[in-house]
Structures are given as structure tokens and as C-alpha cells.
């Protein structure tokens, strides 16, 4: 068969998760573009990389317009509003995580207090004044 093509159909399963995440990271950090990444890594479809960006990326791609088209002031406002919504979601999530962490710390302290009373031992390490001064000096350097 002389007219046989070298074209090999690939699926997303042919790409490792680590490669997908690396490509998404490089694009989001501005190190490369989707087109450059496709050429560099031998990815045949532009849509494949866009799917990875939507699935694994940190950016809200759904509310963006293509970067090749000039954006009107209204589009820029919509884009900024979408970014604000995304940041508000992230802020809310982080506030919830901080709340849960604070509650865990309180419960942990209570557990230590109970254990110290129950078993009549000091679990918390009391440092000498010299040690705490050294620690303060180290912490102030940062």
C-alpha cells in the first residue's frame, strides 16, 4: 500500500495526567500558548488542550471570549465580573476552610486538656525562657 498515511488517531487516554497538568500549568502561567503546546507535545486537536484547561485549570474559561478577537468595553466588564465571581467563590471556600481549621484546633486543644487532666501528665512541651527567646529571634528574621 503505497498511499498509506502516517496519521495515527490518538485519544486523551494516550496522554498522562501529569503531562496534561504540566501543559495546563505552562499555558496558565503564560509560558506557552495552546497552539505552541500542541506543536511542542504533538497534540493534534486544539479542542483537546482546551478541554484540559477547562477540566484541570484554575481559570474560568467558560466566561471568556477568544483572545484573537478585540474585546468591547462591555465584554471586558463581563470578563471582570466573571473574575470577581470566581474570586468570591475562592474566597468563600478559603474562609470555610479557615473556619473548619480553627474548629479543629479548638477541639485538639480541648482533647489535650482532657488528656492532661485524665492522665495527669504534661503533653504540651513547656520551653525555657532561653529557648523561646531564640525562637522569637528566628521568627523575626522571616
ABEGO torsion letter per residue (X at the ends): XAABBABBBBBAAABBAAAAAAAAAAAAAGABBAAAAAAAAGBABAAAAAAAAAAABABBAAABBBAABBBBAAAAAAAAAAAAAAAAAAAAAAAAAAAAAAAAAAAAAAAAAAAAAAAGBBABBBBBAAAAAAAAAAAAAX
